[in-house]
Amino acid sequence: MKKTKTHTGLLIIKDKTRRVSLYETPTAWCIRGQECYSKSTGRRCGSHDSL
């Protein structure tokens, strides 16, 4: 089942910024299944299950 993306955010990478659609899990913000960012640190993590 596909997750519904309910939020938007700015992803800042080196020299550019892009707006992305996100969905929320209890511990992370996710863009795709393998691209998630920790809510507590803001750093990229493997998946929302790995925290």
Buried (B, 14 or more C-beta within 10 A) or exposed (E): EEEEEEEEEEBEEEEEEEEBEBBBBEBBBBBEEEBBBBBEEEEEBEBBEEB
